[in-house]
């Protein structure tokens, strides 16, 4: 397992990134200083622990803690340490961020799920924190990995994720000590040393200006309190003004009023100064990026927030990144467009991360310099743009000429994807921000039209590109979000729909009793909302859950309750299907008389509705029950009738299965010659369908509406 294959940096919840410019990535020339801290941390890896001193084997991975305030470069140091020791851990590096950009804790369930995704280990949708962390620890027990946990709020966040494997290493970053985790000594970060501060400034402003006036450089570093984030902002300001001197910047910072610094010290002071020097449109876009979900923005997000063109937003974002006010994410993927690309809403557009250490300042500026109505409009534009991109992302999967593709052709080029692959790549790259958008919509406490459209569009796009099974963990979370808001606001129809969707996912993962409880709750909500569709679906699903639990009588009873409204509305196909489900439940219970009556009703319903394939399958099931009931002659006649209907339906698989059933019935009736002819015909048909011998036998069984035989 390689380092690249095990990396949750872009898929995990976002917290504080590296201090701007203090190292755009591990091992890059942008990392400055911290030699003493690196030596101490590397020595701490091999340090004898308390367990070893007492003669016991170390039960868990060694935990290294890098403590420092946001903007101190704690993440950059953790990345550099990880790079230096990565060769000793052949199974790679796992990264998880434990704090959202706004300071909110990332739930353990989400962190564990992202780490399991990085290991390519499936996690059950809706699983509890304990279940997921147990699977994670089991997966890491046989591996040698470095686990980088960034932005931990406290020990309670870190402890469940610690591997029970002494051969693993955990590097955690936090503001303070992780009290409660034994044998952890924090490496506390202050400012950079004078030499490293000058080197960092030289990387932005050039060595000439720094070496020509070392005292001014030292004064500037003092104004920045030697903090990497502040130094980067100062360096970016100098880089944008080649003719400005270092002494000039140091003097301007020194002349700022005392109250300009506020409670956040040098970083706040330098940021306010840099922000004041930005062109007004760029300053406004920067402030509005505080509204970007998960602190991640691309030109589409910035364009929607500011109400400008995508190209103008991209230029502004590039300029802000040059100044150190944004972090490019995976920029190497976006530097140049692929040959022949004609643009569009694809992953060629770069993504940027707003440094979390700057978010408090940005949000404070939003409150003082932007009106609430303008912010509300910006959020609405961003949400609308996201919905349209998701709709385009899903529509590209439809066949040419479909209504969705025709509507897609009418969208602006910037909202269209050139092909399915580009849409899937965009969805994967933007998935953390999209899921964060859904969580933000719920956090607002409102489920208005745009938010509902966002939830629906996100679900459809995930299913279209990833499939229901692969996207089940994300779908479970989205449906739970909808349920929370629907309950809070008393939206009964949405509550019923969310409960049904969650119950379906529970049923698919084997939590049948939990699914049954949710189906019943959905039925109550649907009845209160007077929603006939949801009521019928809930009653049928309750029956299916009882059938899965082996309670055949209750299953048949609930299917019967769902049947009544279908008959009243003359919904023949649905009624015929429910007759089949009732018959299947009676068959499992051994009540063949009831099963035969209901299968005959299903056959009649499909015949009247003109559904030839379903008619043939219903006849085949009727023949099977007749055989179970001890009526081989009736079964033979019904099976021959089913063969004729299967030929009309051109269902080769069903026809082959029916030929096998005819062969078995003729054997029982004492006609082996005719049975051999039918069996040969069946083998020939199923052989074309299923070339592998192992798979062929499973095709012989004719499936009913139920999943059970």
Secondary structure as UniProt FT lines:
FT   TURN            3..5
FT   TURN            9..11
FT   TURN            20..21
FT   TURN            26..27
FT   TURN            29..30
FT   HELIX           35..45
FT   HELIX           50..53
FT   TURN            54..55
FT   STRAND          62..67
FT   TURN            70..71
FT   HELIX           74..85
FT   HELIX           86..88
FT   TURN            90..91
FT   STRAND          93..97
FT   TURN            101..102
FT   HELIX           108..118
FT   TURN            119..120
FT   TURN            125..126
FT   HELIX           129..140
FT   TURN            141..142
FT   STRAND          146..152
FT   HELIX           155..159
FT   TURN            160..161
FT   TURN            166..167
FT   STRAND          169..174
FT   TURN            179..180
FT   TURN            182..183
FT   STRAND          186..188
FT   HELIX           194..205
FT   HELIX           207..212
FT   HELIX           214..223
FT   TURN            224..226
FT   HELIX           228..240
FT   TURN            242..243
FT   HELIX           246..254
FT   HELIX           258..260
FT   HELIX           262..264
FT   HELIX           266..276
FT   HELIX           280..288
FT   HELIX           289..291
FT   HELIX           293..295
FT   STRAND          296..298
FT   HELIX           299..306
FT   HELIX           310..322
FT   TURN            323..324
FT   STRAND          326..329
FT   HELIX           331..333
FT   TURN            339..340
FT   TURN            347..348
FT   STRAND          351..354
FT   HELIX           356..369
FT   HELIX           372..395
FT   TURN            396..397
FT   TURN            400..401
FT   HELIX           403..409
FT   HELIX           413..415
FT   HELIX           420..443
FT   TURN            444..445
FT   HELIX           449..466
FT   TURN            468..471
FT   HELIX           472..489
FT   HELIX           492..508
FT   TURN            509..510
FT   HELIX           512..529
FT   HELIX           532..548
FT   TURN            549..550
FT   HELIX           552..568
FT   TURN            569..570
FT   HELIX           572..589
FT   HELIX           592..609
FT   HELIX           612..628
FT   TURN            629..630
FT   HELIX           632..649
FT   HELIX           652..668
FT   TURN            669..670
FT   HELIX           672..689
FT   HELIX           693..699
//
